[in-house]
Amino acid sequence: MKNRTNIVILTLIVAILCGCKSKRTITTEKSKNPTEAVLYSDYFTNGTMRYDFYHSGDSDEEYYTFDCVKREGAWAGSKIALINPFDYGEQFFRIIDAKSNKIIFKNNYCTLFNEWQTTPEAATIHRSFPEGVIFPEPKNDFIIEIYARNKITKEMEKKHSHLVKVTDYNIRPYRSLYSSVEIHIGGNIENCLDIVLLPDGFTTDEKDKFMAACEMWCSSLFTYSPFKENKNRINIRAVWAASDDSGISEPGHGKWHNTLLNVEFFTFGSERYQMTSEFQTVRDLASKVPYESIFILTNTDKYGGGGIYNFYGLGSAGKTGRTGEVYVHEFGHSLMGLGDEYVEVGNTVSAMYPADKEPWEANLTTFVNFNGKWENMISQDTPIPTPFEEGMLTMPQEKLTIGAYEGGGYLERGIYRPTPQCMMNQLRDFCPVCQKAIIEYLNYLCQ
């Protein structure tokens, strides 16, 4: 999430400021809520269930309106890792067995609506975004609850609750009419991260171009650690579906294309930010194959993309110059919510990162609550904040010191990142902190 992809390296160089030596500030450790283990076979079938709704509101409030429930194909997720233990994301939902009142599934995520709430438009009007979540199909009646972070306290608050009866004849079967291709299969779906690649803006005669882009996406991902060391725990499949028009809409330039997923540049006024508000259509297309993670490839040579944690990632599939690196950068956002580490010159205030709250992203800190992040990876003789020196941006990464360098999350001051260079700011290799966070997340998903 939060990844307007106008990643301007010159901006980063100008904006990083030298920190002063100070004492490390550590506050109360994050609370942990142990949850009773769930035996999959007691509560779930082998199928997938999807709950669709509309996420609405303005800058101050949000609410949810039920749309429908669907039954889809085989459940691609782990049958052991059913309760997401990470404090990532702006939302989470959980499934409660109605008879026993036991929490049997929980997952965290972010949404495009969350980002829209931080825009000036959200202070003047209400909007509604279609959304949906997937989970293993319960055997018995269940309650779905949706939680969102309070905009002030950042604590999770329950926003929506719905009792679903599994015998309800209104639950819709979904059967995809699209075709699919296996790009890379590392293992079985229960013990692997299952990724689906989707097309937008490719016409019927451009299928080969899309398939070539899928192969490049796969090759790019496995160029970087820790993904290349974990190929046997990752499956990548592609779903093919043609659009009426070739190309991607650019509203700011008056260019409009009729595409299947309705991806557009100029999202929230940012020219390079590509997104779609038609998330239920995205889910419809993805459901052809077993999947946990979605990435959309767009038929354009214009540089840009986006990525939202546990929602979807997106990148241009044309000749943008650094296409492969952008794919992996955006996947860092969409897989586990790694934050952008670059800055926007002159930006010192952000609704996304208030100074008195600790970011939930694993690679950013305001020192409000640094415990549980990368503080144990910092040498005792490294000053915190860590001074930035000219030349660090071109040094080999193995020679760089892990510390807390000021600048990140689009802000010049008050927020800190682990190293001077990383995939999340300069499109270089993932830093050791991001690699550790990715490995921990893969270890959870692939149980």
C-alpha positions in Angstrom: 0.0 0.0 0.0 1.0 3.7 0.0 3.2 3.4 -2.9 2.8 6.1 -5.5 5.4 4.8 -7.9 7.0 8.1 -9.0 10.2 6.8 -7.5 12.6 9.6 -8.2 16.1 8.8 -7.2 17.3 12.4 -7.4 14.5 13.4 -5.0 15.7 10.7 -2.5 19.3 11.9 -2.7 18.4 15.5 -2.0 16.0 14.8 0.7 17.9 12.4 3.0 19.3 14.4 5.9 22.1 13.5 8.3 20.8 12.4 11.7 22.2 13.4 15.0 23.5 11.0 17.6 20.9 10.2 20.2 19.9 7.6 22.6 17.7 4.7 21.3 14.1 5.2 22.4 12.1 2.0 23.0 8.6 1.9 24.5 6.2 -0.7 25.6 6.3 -4.0 23.6 3.5 -4.8 21.3 0.7 -6.8 22.9 0.3 -10.4 21.6 -3.0 -12.1 21.7 -2.6 -15.9 21.5 -5.4 -17.7 19.8 -6.4 -21.3 20.3 -5.2 -23.6 17.5 -7.8 -24.4 14.9 -8.0 -27.9 13.3 -8.9 -27.2 9.7 -10.8 -30.4 9.1 -13.2 -29.6 12.0 -14.4 -26.4 10.5 -13.7 -26.1 6.8 -14.2 -27.8 3.4 -11.5 -27.8 0.8 -13.2 -25.0 -1.1 -12.9 -21.2 -1.1 -15.6 -18.8 0.0 -15.8 -15.1 -0.9 -17.6 -12.3 0.9 -18.3 -9.3 -1.3 -19.3 -5.9 0.1 -19.0 -2.1 -0.5 -16.6 -0.1 1.5 -17.9 3.5 1.9 -17.5 6.7 3.8 -15.3 9.8 3.8 -12.2 11.1 5.5 -13.7 10.6 9.0 -15.9 7.6 8.8 -16.3 4.3 7.0 -19.0 1.6 6.8 -19.7 -1.6 5.0 -22.7 -2.7 2.9 -23.1 -6.4 2.1 -23.3 -7.5 -1.5 -23.1 -11.3 -1.8 -21.4 -14.5 -0.9 -19.8 -16.8 -3.5 -18.3 -20.3 -3.5 -15.2 -20.6 -5.6 -12.5 -23.2 -6.3 -10.0 -25.0 -4.1 -8.6 -23.2 -1.1 -5.0 -22.2 -1.9 -3.9 -21.2 1.6 -2.4 -23.1 4.3 -4.5 -25.5 6.4 -2.4 -24.7 9.4 -1.8 -20.9 9.2 -5.4 -19.8 9.8 -5.0 -16.9 12.2 -2.7 -14.1 10.8 -0.4 -13.2 13.8 1.1 -10.1 12.2 0.0 -6.6 13.0 0.1 -5.5 9.4 -2.6 -3.6 7.5 -5.3 -1.1 8.0 -8.1 -3.7 8.2 -8.6 -7.3 9.3 -11.5 -9.7 9.0 -12.2 -12.8 11.0 -14.5 -15.8 10.7 -16.2 -17.0 13.9 -17.9 -20.4 14.1 -21.5 -19.5 15.0 -22.1 -22.6 17.1 -18.9 -22.6 19.3 -18.2 -18.9 19.0 -14.6 -19.8 18.2 -12.4 -17.6 15.9 -11.5 -20.0 13.1 -9.8 -17.7 10.6 -8.3 -14.2 10.5 -6.5 -12.2 7.9 -5.2 -8.7 7.6 -5.2 -6.4 4.6 -5.3 -2.9 3.2 -7.6 -1.3 0.6 -7.7 1.4 -2.0 -10.4 3.0 0.1 -7.9 3.4 3.0 -5.7 5.5 0.7 -8.6 7.5 -0.7 -9.5 8.6 2.9 -6.2 10.5 3.1 -7.0 12.6 -0.1 -8.5 16.1 -0.1 -11.5 14.7 -2.0 -12.4 12.5 1.0 -12.9 15.6 3.1 -15.7 16.8 0.8 -17.7 13.8 -0.4 -18.6 10.2 0.3 -17.5 7.4 -2.0 -18.0 3.7 -2.2 -15.5 1.1 -3.4 -16.4 -2.6 -4.2 -14.3 -5.0 -2.2 -14.2 -8.7 -1.2 -12.3 -11.1 1.0 -11.6 -14.8 0.6 -11.3 -17.6 3.2 -11.6 -21.4 3.4 -15.3 -22.4 3.1 -16.8 -23.1 6.6 -18.8 -26.3 7.1 -21.1 -24.6 9.5 -22.9 -21.2 9.9 -20.5 -18.5 10.6 -20.1 -14.8 11.6 -17.8 -12.6 9.5 -16.5 -9.5 11.4 -14.5 -6.7 9.7 -12.3 -4.4 11.7 -10.5 -1.1 10.7 -7.9 1.1 12.4 -9.2 4.2 14.2 -7.9 7.2 12.3 -6.7 8.8 15.6 -5.7 6.0 17.9 -4.7 3.5 15.2 -6.4 0.8 17.2 -8.6 -1.8 15.4 -12.3 -1.3 15.8 -15.1 -3.5 14.7 -17.1 -2.0 11.8 -19.2 -4.8 10.4 -20.7 -8.1 11.5 -22.8 -10.6 9.5 -24.2 -14.0 10.3 -24.0 -16.2 7.2 -25.9 -19.5 6.9 -24.1 -22.0 4.8 -27.4 -23.4 3.5 -28.5 -20.0 2.2 -29.6 -20.6 -1.4 -28.4 -17.1 -2.3 -24.8 -18.1 -2.0 -23.6 -18.0 -5.6 -21.4 -20.6 -7.3 -18.8 -18.9 -9.4 -17.5 -20.6 -12.6 -14.8 -18.9 -14.5 -15.0 -18.8 -18.3 -11.3 -17.9 -18.7 -8.2 -20.0 -19.4 -5.1 -20.3 -17.2 -1.4 -21.2 -17.6 1.1 -22.5 -15.0 4.2 -20.3 -15.1 6.1 -21.8 -12.2 5.1 -24.5 -9.8 7.3 -25.0 -6.7 5.1 -27.3 -4.7 1.6 -28.1 -3.6 -0.9 -25.3 -2.9 -1.2 -26.0 0.8 2.5 -25.4 1.5 3.3 -22.7 -1.1 2.5 -19.1 -1.7 0.2 -19.1 -4.7 0.4 -16.0 -6.9 -1.9 -15.3 -9.8 -1.0 -12.9 -12.7 -3.8 -11.1 -14.4 -3.9 -9.0 -17.6 -5.4 -5.6 -18.3 -5.4 -3.8 -21.6 -4.4 -6.7 -23.8 -6.6 -7.5 -26.7 -7.3 -10.9 -28.2 -4.2 -10.8 -30.5 -1.9 -9.7 -27.7 -2.0 -12.9 -25.7 1.6 -13.8 -26.5 2.7 -10.3 -25.2 1.0 -11.0 -21.9 2.5 -14.4 -21.6 6.0 -13.0 -22.2 5.3 -10.4 -19.5 4.3 -13.2 -17.1 7.6 -15.0 -17.8 9.5 -11.8 -17.2 7.6 -11.2 -13.9 8.5 -14.7 -12.7 12.2 -14.3 -13.8 12.4 -10.9 -12.1 11.0 -12.2 -8.8 13.5 -15.0 -8.6 16.4 -12.7 -9.3 16.1 -11.2 -5.8 16.7 -12.7 -2.3 14.9 -14.1 -0.5 12.5 -15.1 -3.3 15.2 -16.9 -5.4 16.1 -19.1 -2.4 12.4 -20.0 -1.9 11.4 -20.9 -5.5 10.2 -24.3 -4.2 7.7 -22.5 -1.9 6.1 -20.3 -4.6 3.6 -21.2 -7.3 2.8 -18.7 -10.1 -0.1 -19.1 -12.5 -1.6 -16.7 -15.1 -5.2 -16.2 -16.1 -5.8 -15.0 -19.7 -8.7 -12.7 -20.5 -8.7 -10.2 -23.3 -9.8 -6.5 -23.1 -11.8 -4.7 -25.9 -9.1 -2.0 -26.2 -5.3 -2.1 -26.1 -3.6 0.0 -23.5 -4.4 1.6 -20.2 -6.5 4.8 -19.5 -4.7 8.1 -18.7 -7.5 10.4 -17.5 -5.1 13.3 -16.9 -4.2 13.2 -20.6 -7.8 12.6 -21.8 -7.0 9.0 -22.9 -9.6 6.4 -22.2 -9.6 2.7 -22.9 -12.3 0.0 -22.5 -10.4 -2.7 -20.5 -11.5 -5.6 -18.5 -10.2 -4.5 -15.1 -10.5 -0.8 -15.7 -7.0 0.1 -14.6 -6.2 3.8 -14.8 -3.2 6.1 -14.3 -3.6 9.3 -12.3 -5.1 7.5 -9.3 -5.8 10.1 -6.7 -4.1 12.7 -8.9 -0.7 10.9 -9.0 0.2 10.4 -12.7 2.3 7.3 -12.3 0.0 5.6 -9.8 -2.0 2.8 -11.6 -4.9 1.3 -9.8 -8.4 -0.1 -10.4 -11.5 0.5 -8.2 -13.1 -2.7 -9.7 -11.8 -5.1 -7.1 -14.6 -7.6 -7.3 -13.9 -7.9 -11.1 -10.3 -8.6 -10.2 -11.4 -11.3 -7.8 -13.7 -12.8 -10.5 -10.8 -13.1 -12.9 -8.4 -14.5 -10.2 -10.8 -17.2 -9.1 -10.0 -19.3 -12.1 -7.0 -20.7 -10.2 -6.0 -21.3 -6.6 -4.5 -18.1 -5.4 -3.5 -16.1 -2.3 -1.7 -13.1 -3.9 -2.8 -11.1 -7.0 -0.6 -9.1 -9.4 -2.0 -7.3 -12.5 0.2 -6.7 -15.6 -0.9 -3.7 -17.7 -0.3 -3.3 -21.4 1.5 0.0 -21.4 5.0 1.4 -21.9 4.3 4.2 -19.4 6.2 3.8 -16.2 4.1 3.2 -13.1 2.3 0.8 -10.9 1.0 0.2 -7.4 0.7 -2.3 -4.6 -1.6 -2.7 -1.6 -1.0 -5.2 1.2 -3.1 -8.4 0.8 -5.1 -6.6 -1.9 -3.2 -6.6 -5.2 0.0 -5.4 -6.9 0.2 -3.9 -10.3 2.9 -2.9 -12.8 3.4 -1.8 -16.4 4.2 -4.7 -18.7 5.8 -2.6 -21.5 9.2 -1.1 -22.1 9.5 1.2 -19.1 13.2 0.9 -18.5 13.1 -0.8 -15.1 10.1 -3.1 -15.5 11.4 -6.1 -13.5 12.5 -4.0 -10.5 9.1 -2.2 -10.4 7.4 -5.6 -10.4 9.4 -6.8 -7.4 9.0 -3.4 -5.6 5.3 -3.5 -5.9 5.1 -7.1 -4.9 6.9 -6.1 -1.7 3.9 -3.9 -1.0 1.2 -6.3 -1.9 2.7 -9.5 -0.3 3.4 -8.2 3.1 2.9 -4.4 3.2 6.5 -3.2 3.1 6.5 0.6 3.2 8.0 2.9 0.6 11.3 4.2 1.9 11.7 7.2 -0.5 10.8 10.7 0.3 9.0 13.7 -1.4 11.0 16.9 -1.0 9.3 19.3 1.3 6.9 16.7 2.7 7.0 16.8 6.5 3.4 15.9 7.4 1.4 12.8 6.4 -2.0 11.5 7.3 -0.6 8.0 6.6 2.2 8.4 9.1 1.3 10.6 12.1 4.4 11.5 14.2 2.9 10.2 17.4 2.0 6.7 16.0 4.3 3.8 15.1 3.9 2.6 11.5 2.7 -1.0 11.2 5.1 -1.6 8.3 8.1 -3.8 9.2 10.6 -1.5 7.6 9.6 2.0 8.9 9.6 3.4 12.4 8.9 6.7 14.2 10.5 5.3 17.4 7.0 5.4 19.1 7.3 1.6 19.5 10.5 0.3 17.9 10.3 -3.0 19.8 9.7 -6.1 17.6 11.1 -4.4 14.4 14.8 -4.4 13.5 16.3 -3.0 16.7 18.0 -6.4 17.4 19.8 -6.2 14.1 21.5 -2.9 15.0 25.0 -3.0 16.5 25.3 -1.4 19.9 27.9 1.1 18.6 25.7 2.4 15.8 24.2 5.8 16.6 20.4 6.1 16.5 19.3 8.0 14.4 22.1 6.9 12.0 24.0 9.6 10.1 23.7 9.5 6.3 26.9 10.1 4.4 27.3 11.0 0.7 28.3 7.9 -1.3 26.1 5.4 0.6 23.6 5.2 -2.2 26.3 3.7 -4.5 28.1 1.5 -2.0 27.8 -2.3 -2.1 24.9 -3.2 0.2 27.0 -5.6 2.2 29.2 -2.7 3.3 26.3 -0.7 4.6 25.4 -0.4 8.3 21.9 -1.4 9.5 20.6 1.5 11.5 17.8 4.0 11.5 18.2 6.6 8.7 15.9 9.6 8.6 13.5 9.8 5.6 10.9 7.4 4.4 7.2 6.9 3.9 7.3 10.1 1.6 8.5 12.2 4.6 11.8 14.0 5.0 11.7 14.0 8.8 10.5 12.1 11.7 10.4 8.6 10.1 13.3 6.2 9.7 14.3 3.3 7.5 16.9 0.5 8.1 19.5 1.2 5.4 20.3 3.9 2.9 19.4 1.7 -0.1 16.8 -1.0 -0.6 14.3 -2.3 -3.1 11.7 -0.2 -1.3 13.5 3.1 -2.2 16.1 2.7 -5.0 14.9 -0.5 -6.6 18.1 -2.3 -5.4 18.3 -5.6 -3.6 16.0 -5.9 -0.5 17.9 -4.8 2.6 18.5 -7.4 5.3 15.6 -6.1 7.4 13.1 -6.4 4.5 14.5 -9.9 3.7 14.1 -11.0 7.2 10.5 -9.7 7.3 9.7 -11.5 4.0 11.1 -14.8 5.1 9.1 -14.7 8.4 5.9 -14.0 6.4 6.7 -16.8 3.9 7.4 -19.2 6.8 3.9 -18.3 8.2 2.1 -18.7 4.8 3.8 -21.9 3.8 3.1 -24.0 6.9 
